[in-house]
Amino acid sequence: MQALMKNSVLCTPLRAVWEVSGYQTETLLWPSSNRAKTILLFIPGNPGLVEYYTSFLQGIHSKIGSSSFEIIGVSHKGHSINYHEKNAGDKTLYSLEDQIQHKIDCLDTLRKDNGPDTKFILMGHSIGSYIAAAVLKKRQNHGIAKVIALFPTLREIAITPNGVNITRLVNKVPAYAFGIAGSLISYLAPPVRQFLVKAATGQDGEGLQVTAHQLLHNHVLKNVVTMARFEMETVKELDHDFYTQHLDKFIMYYSANDKWAPKDHYDYMTKHFPEGSKIHLCSENIPHAFCLETKHVEYMIEKVGSWIHSDIYDTN
C-alpha cells in the first residue's frame, strides 16, 4: 500500500487491497506526491462499497488539484465481494462497532505510515458520518482537522421514515434469507442481473454496476443487513457534550428530501448548537443516495470542494 501511495504515474483511482490490522480492505486511492499532506479518509454509508462513490471522490480530487492532497476511500468489513472470493473461510457478520474499530485502525495505520504531522479530514456519508464522529471521539489528538458529515444519520435513526421500515424488515426477515436471495441472483448471467436491477431500482451507470455485480452476493447482503440491524439498535441519543466540544471541526449537510436524516434532524442540530455555522440545509433538496445520480454527484463535488478549499487550504 505504501508503495502505491508513492506512485504518482498510475491512473487514478488506484484500486488496492489494503492490509489494515490483518484485514484485507478494498480501497480506492488518489495518492499525493508530497510527504507533508492532507489526507481525506472517506467512509461510506450502508451498503459500504466505496465504489458507489468513485465519481464523487474523483471529482473532489480534481477540484482540489493540490499535490499535497490525498484521498483514501475504504469499503466496510464484509461488504466487498472481491475480498470474500479470496477468503471464502471468513463468514463473519460484522457489527457497527466492528466497522468503527476498522476505521480507527485505518486512521492509525495512515498516521503511522505518513507521520504525526499529517492532517486528516474524515468524510462520511449517512452512517459513515456517525462512524467518522466515533473515530474522532476515540482519536482526538491524531490530527483530525475536519469531519464532513453528508446526509448524516447521527441520532435516532430507527424512528425516521426509512428507519421504521428497515426495522420492520430486518426484524421479520433473518439475514440468511437475504444471503440466499443474493446467492440465487449471483448465479444469473451478468447482463440478466444488470437488467433486473435496473428495472427494479431505476439505477444507471456506476451505481447500477456496483449494485448488480458487487452488492448482490450472499455474504455481502448478510453483512449489509446485519450492520443495518445494529444501526437501528445503536444510533440513539446524541452525545451533546461531545458535539459541543468539537463543533468547530464539523461540517454537516442535511436535506429536506431525506428519509434517513430528515429536516427535523437539521432543526434539532441548529436548535441545540446555534453557534454551529457549518450546519447546512441543502437548497436543492438532493436525496440521501446522492451518489446514484450524476447531477447530484456534480453538485456535491462543488459543495465539498469549496468547503475543503475554504476550511483547509485558504486558512493555511
C-alpha positions in Angstrom: 0.0 0.0 0.0 2.8 2.4 0.9 4.4 1.8 -2.5 1.2 2.6 -4.2 0.8 5.8 -2.3 4.2 7.0 -3.6 3.4 6.1 -7.2 2.0 9.2 -9.0 2.2 7.9 -12.6 -0.5 5.3 -12.4 -4.1 6.2 -13.4 -6.3 7.2 -10.5 -8.1 6.0 -8.6 -5.8 3.1 -7.7 -7.8 0.1 -6.6 -5.9 -1.7 -3.9 -6.4 -4.4 -1.2 -5.0 -2.6 1.8 -4.0 -4.7 4.8 -5.4 -3.0 7.9 -4.8 -4.7 11.2 -4.8 -8.1 9.4 -8.0 -7.4 7.4 -7.8 -7.0 3.6 -9.7 -3.8 2.9 -11.0 -2.9 -0.6 -9.7 0.7 -1.2 -9.8 3.5 -3.7 -6.7 5.7 -3.6 -5.8 9.1 -5.1 -2.2 9.4 -3.8 -0.3 12.5 -3.0 3.3 13.1 -4.2 4.2 15.1 -1.1 5.3 13.8 2.3 3.6 16.8 4.0 0.0 16.3 3.1 -3.7 16.4 4.0 -5.4 13.0 3.7 -9.2 12.7 3.2 -10.4 9.4 4.6 -13.8 8.6 3.2 -16.2 6.4 5.0 -19.3 5.1 3.0 -22.8 4.6 4.2 -24.6 1.2 4.2 -24.1 -0.6 1.8 -20.5 0.1 2.4 -19.0 -0.4 -1.0 -16.7 2.5 -1.7 -17.1 2.0 -5.5 -20.5 3.7 -5.3 -18.6 7.0 -4.6 -15.9 6.7 -7.3 -17.0 9.6 -9.5 -17.7 11.7 -6.4 -14.3 11.2 -4.9 -12.6 11.6 -8.3 -14.4 14.9 -8.8 -13.2 16.2 -5.4 -9.7 15.2 -6.1 -9.7 17.0 -9.4 -11.3 20.1 -7.9 -8.8 20.5 -5.1 -5.9 20.0 -7.5 -3.2 20.0 -4.9 -0.1 17.7 -4.9 -0.4 17.7 -1.1 -4.0 16.3 -1.1 -4.7 12.6 -0.9 -7.9 10.7 -0.8 -8.4 7.2 0.5 -11.9 5.6 0.4 -12.4 2.3 2.2 -15.2 -0.3 2.0 -16.7 -1.7 5.2 -15.7 -5.0 6.5 -17.7 -7.8 4.9 -19.1 -5.5 2.2 -16.7 -6.4 -0.6 -17.2 -9.4 -2.8 -13.6 -9.3 -4.0 -12.4 -9.9 -0.5 -14.7 -12.8 0.1 -13.8 -14.5 -3.2 -10.2 -14.8 -2.0 -11.1 -15.5 1.7 -14.0 -17.9 1.5 -13.4 -19.1 5.0 -14.4 -15.8 6.6 -18.1 -16.0 7.4 -18.1 -13.2 10.0 -21.0 -10.8 10.2 -19.6 -7.5 11.3 -21.4 -5.1 13.8 -21.5 -1.4 13.7 -18.8 -1.3 16.4 -16.6 -3.6 14.3 -16.9 -1.1 11.4 -16.0 1.8 13.8 -12.9 -0.1 15.0 -11.9 -0.8 11.4 -11.9 2.9 10.6 -9.9 3.7 13.7 -7.4 1.1 12.6 -7.4 2.7 9.1 -6.6 6.1 10.7 -3.9 4.7 13.0 -2.3 2.9 10.0 -2.3 6.1 7.9 -0.8 8.1 10.7 1.9 5.6 11.4 2.8 5.4 7.7 2.7 9.2 7.0 3.9 10.7 10.2 2.3 12.5 13.2 2.2 15.9 11.4 -0.2 14.6 8.7 -3.6 16.5 8.7 -6.7 14.4 8.2 -10.2 15.1 7.0 -12.8 12.5 7.8 -15.7 12.5 5.5 -18.7 10.2 5.9 -22.0 9.6 4.1 -25.1 8.6 6.1 -24.0 6.1 8.8 -20.4 6.8 7.7 -20.8 10.2 9.3 -21.7 8.5 12.6 -18.6 6.3 12.2 -16.4 9.3 11.5 -17.6 11.1 14.6 -16.9 7.9 16.6 -13.4 7.9 15.2 -12.8 11.5 16.3 -14.1 10.7 19.7 -11.5 7.9 20.1 -8.7 9.7 18.3 -9.0 13.4 19.4 -5.3 14.1 19.2 -4.5 12.4 15.8 -4.5 15.4 13.5 -8.2 15.3 12.5 -8.8 18.8 11.2 -12.4 18.4 9.9 -15.3 15.9 9.9 -17.5 16.4 6.8 -20.9 14.7 7.5 -23.0 14.3 4.4 -26.7 13.5 5.0 -25.6 12.3 8.4 -27.5 9.7 10.5 -26.2 10.9 13.9 -29.2 10.2 16.1 -32.5 8.3 16.5 -32.4 6.7 13.0 -34.8 3.9 14.0 -37.7 6.3 14.2 -37.0 8.1 10.9 -39.3 7.2 8.0 -36.8 4.8 6.4 -35.6 3.6 9.8 -39.1 2.4 10.7 -39.4 0.5 7.5 -36.0 -1.1 7.8 -36.5 -2.0 11.4 -39.7 -3.9 10.5 -37.9 -5.7 7.6 -34.7 -6.8 9.5 -36.7 -7.9 12.5 -39.0 -10.1 10.3 -36.6 -11.4 7.8 -33.3 -13.1 9.0 -30.0 -12.2 7.5 -29.5 -15.6 6.0 -32.7 -15.2 3.9 -31.1 -12.1 2.2 -28.0 -14.2 1.7 -29.9 -16.9 0.0 -31.6 -14.3 -2.3 -28.1 -12.9 -3.1 -26.8 -16.4 -3.9 -29.6 -17.0 -6.3 -29.2 -13.7 -8.0 -25.4 -14.1 -8.3 -25.9 -17.2 -10.4 -27.7 -15.2 -13.1 -25.7 -14.1 -16.2 -24.3 -10.6 -15.6 -26.5 -9.0 -18.4 -29.6 -10.5 -17.0 -28.7 -9.5 -13.4 -28.0 -6.0 -14.6 -31.3 -5.8 -16.5 -33.3 -6.9 -13.5 -31.6 -4.5 -11.1 -32.1 -1.6 -13.5 -35.8 -2.5 -13.9 -36.3 -2.8 -10.1 -34.3 0.2 -8.9 -34.1 2.6 -11.9 -30.3 2.8 -11.3 -27.9 3.5 -14.1 -24.2 4.0 -14.8 -21.8 3.5 -11.9 -24.4 2.7 -9.3 -26.0 0.1 -11.4 -22.7 -1.7 -12.0 -21.9 -1.8 -8.3 -25.4 -3.0 -7.2 -25.7 -5.6 -9.9 -22.2 -7.1 -9.7 -20.9 -6.4 -6.2 -23.7 -5.9 -3.8 -26.0 -8.8 -4.7 -23.9 -11.6 -3.2 -24.6 -13.9 -0.2 -22.1 -12.7 2.3 -22.2 -9.0 1.3 -26.0 -8.8 1.7 -25.9 -10.6 5.0 -23.4 -8.1 6.3 -25.4 -5.1 4.9 -28.5 -6.4 6.8 -26.5 -7.2 10.0 -25.0 -3.7 10.0 -28.4 -2.1 9.5 -29.8 -4.0 12.4 -27.0 -2.8 14.7 -27.5 0.8 13.4 -31.2 0.7 14.4 -30.2 -0.5 17.9 -27.2 1.7 18.4 -27.8 5.1 17.0 -29.9 6.7 19.6 -29.5 9.9 21.7 -26.9 12.4 20.6 -23.8 12.9 22.8 -24.3 16.7 23.3 -21.1 17.2 25.3 -19.0 15.7 22.5 -20.5 17.8 19.8 -20.3 20.9 21.9 -16.6 20.3 22.5 -15.8 19.6 18.8 -18.4 21.6 16.9 -15.8 23.7 15.2 -14.5 20.6 13.4 -17.8 19.6 11.9 -19.4 20.4 8.6 -22.9 18.9 8.4 -25.1 18.8 5.3 -28.8 17.9 5.6 -31.6 17.8 3.0 -35.4 18.1 3.5 -35.6 15.3 0.8 -34.0 12.7 3.1 -35.9 10.0 4.9 -32.9 8.8 6.8 -31.7 12.1 8.2 -34.9 14.3 7.7 -35.2 18.0 8.1 -36.2 17.7 11.8 -32.6 16.4 12.4 -31.3 19.6 10.9 -33.7 21.6 13.0 -32.6 19.6 16.1 -28.9 20.4 15.5 -29.4 24.1 14.8 -31.6 24.4 17.9 -29.2 22.7 20.2 -26.0 24.1 18.6 -27.0 27.6 17.4 -23.3 28.5 17.3 -22.7 25.9 14.6 -22.2 28.0 11.5 -21.4 24.9 9.3 -24.7 23.1 9.8 -26.3 23.4 6.3 -29.6 22.5 4.7 -29.5 21.7 1.0 -31.2 24.3 -1.1 -31.6 21.7 -3.9 -33.4 19.0 -1.9 -30.9 16.4 -3.0 -31.9 12.8 -2.0 -30.0 10.8 0.6 -28.4 8.5 -2.0 -26.9 11.4 -3.9 -24.1 9.2 -5.4 -26.5 7.4 -7.7 -27.3 10.3 -10.0 -24.7 12.3 -11.9 -26.3 15.7 -11.5 -26.3 15.2 -7.7 -22.8 14.0 -7.7 -21.6 17.1 -9.5 -23.5 19.4 -7.2 -21.9 17.7 -4.1 -18.4 17.9 -5.7 -18.8 21.6 -5.9 -20.0 21.9 -2.3 -17.4 19.7 -0.7 -14.6 21.1 -2.8 -15.4 24.6 -1.7 -15.5 23.6 2.0 -12.1 21.9 1.7 -10.6 24.9 0.0 -12.0 27.5 2.5 -11.6 25.5 5.7 -8.3 23.7 5.0 -6.2 25.4 2.3 -7.4 29.0 2.4 -6.7 29.1 6.2 -3.1 27.9 5.9 
